[in-house]
Amino acid sequence: MKMNLIAHESHFWELYQDFEHYYLSIAVDMSSVVSCWDLVLTSEEILQYEHRGRASIQELTKAMIDAAYKGDFSMMEARLAKPYERHAMQKAFKEWLAQSKTQEQSSF
């Protein structure tokens, strides 16, 4: 399974895609600790992203984080990515980061 980082908002969320699914990695800052959640998007959320782009992901992450601040993590707990999916997301992030650094260095 080839995973790619397709959109992100630095230090807040990252959106990944493989052949069949979309995945969202969210950082929830609870002031004393930041928890990271790797989630699988539903088909409805994927359609929203395909039609509305980043705005749909921004609204989704805001809703999840607002619920987490109220102590409700159920929106995130119900859709956790499997360990092999999380591993693929981490690998895609590292590849994206290495590529970004290479592009940054070549622009000097």
N, C-alpha and C positions, 0 to 999 in steps of 0.2 A: 504494500500500500504506500503510494507516494503522497505525502502530505505537504501542502504549501501554505505559507502565511500569505493571506490575500488582502488583509486590511488590519490596521491597528490604530490605537490611540495610546501613545506612550504612557507607560506606568499605570494604565487603566484597563485596557482590554486588547485582545488579539483575536482575529478571526482566521480560522484555518479551513482548508478544504482538501478532501481527498477525492477519490473517484466517485464515491457515493454520498458522502455526508459533509456537513459543515460542523465545525466545532468552535466553541467560544471559550477563551481563557479570560477570567475576570479577576482583578485584584480588588479585594474589599478591604478598605482601610478603616479599621475600628479604633483608630487613634493610638492605642497601645500595641496593637498587632495588626499586621496585614495578612489576610488569608487569601490564598489563590484557589480558584475553582476552575476546573477544566470540564466543560459541559458539551453535550451533544444537542444541536438545534433540532427542533421539530420541523416537519415538512412545511407547516404553516409559516414558521419563522424564516425558513429558507426562501419561500415565495415572497415574503415581505422584503427580505434583503434583495432579492432579484428585481423587485419592482421599485423599491424605495432607496436602496443602497444603504450607506452608512447611517442615515437617520434612523432606520429601523433598529440597527444594532445599538445605537446610542440610547434609544428609548427602552429597549429590552434590558440593557445593562443597568440603566437608571432604575427601572422597576425592581429588578432583582436586588440591587444595593439598598434601595429604600426599604424593601421588605426585610433585608438582613439587619439594617439599623434598628428595626422594630423587633428583632429577635426571631424572625421567621425565615428560616433557611430552606423551607420546603421546595420552593421554586428551583433551587439549585440542587438540592439533595436528590430530587426525582430524576435527574438527567445527567448524572455523573458519567464522565467518559471512563471507559475501561482502561486498565493499566497499559495495554499495548497501544491504545489510542493516545494516551497521555505521553507515552514514550515517543511516538511519532510526532506529536506536537512539539515536544522539546527538541527533537532532532531538527525539525523544520525551522524552529526559532534560531537554533545555533547556525544552521546553514544561511538563513536570512541575515543574521548578524555578521557572519564572516563576509558575506557578499557585500553588505552595506559598508563595512570597514574597507574592503578592497576598492569599492567605488569612491569612497571618501578620499583614500590615499591617492588614487589616480587623478583626482581633480586638482591636486596641488602641483 
